[in-house]
Amino acid sequence: MTAKTVKVAVGSKNPVKVAGVREAFSQFFDDAEVEGKEVDSGVPAQPFDNDTVKGAINRALKAYESGDYDFGVGVEAGLFRCNFTLTGYLDIQVAAVYDGDRVCIGYGPGFEYPEKVLRPVLGGSEVGKVMEAITGIEELGKKQGAIGYLTKNVVTRTELTRIAVTMALIPFLNRRLYFSEF
């Protein structure tokens, strides 16, 4: 899209989140410098519904404020109530992109966990810890993620992040359509 270097701060040092953000920005910018920052999401470790969106926004704002960046990006996965599913919940990755003026939100594809994962999570556990116990893979969320395990690595957490961030970037890629007055 442009030869200008774009500096992006990600509100996480999780390597799969940083990689997904880098892939998303690299689709549109020739030179995207992407750096992970350790920030507090301000929501529970296992967010549900709108706390997931709030966590992504908090991460984006805090990452942006941590230095001289063109964009701050927050990524948060959480469980959303959803009728007509097997368990009543979908795991959805949410991305927030902040440019110092506006926050834009994007969602990734949603998927269900088996009941043996969801039951303990509804009892207070975190999806990541339950999935690590079931799979035997330590730090699964910093590798292929639960989605990678469940899809046999056809879809990974990096890919979910890339998709969610790409969706959040749409208004910034089409500023005239989204931010201009008609």
Sequence and secondary structure as in RCSB ss.txt:
>XXXX:A:sequence
MTAKTVKVAVGSKNPVKVAGVREAFSQFFDDAEVEGKEVDSGVPAQPFDNDTVKGAINRALKAYESGDYDFGVGV
EAGLFRCNFTLTGYLDIQVAAVYDGDRVCIGYGPGFEYPEKVLRPVLGGSEVGKVMEAITGIEELGKKQGAIGYL
TKNVVTRTELTRIAVTMALIPFLNRRLYFSEF
>XXXX:A:secstr
 EEEEEEEEES   HHHHHHHHHHHHTTEEEEEEEE     SS SS BTHHHHHHHHHHHHHHHTTSS SEEEEE
EEEEEE TTSSSSEEEEEEEEEE SS EEEEEEEEE   HHHHHHHHTT  HHHHHHHHH  TTGGGTTHHHHHH
TTTSS HHHHHHHHHHHHHHHHHTHHHHHS  
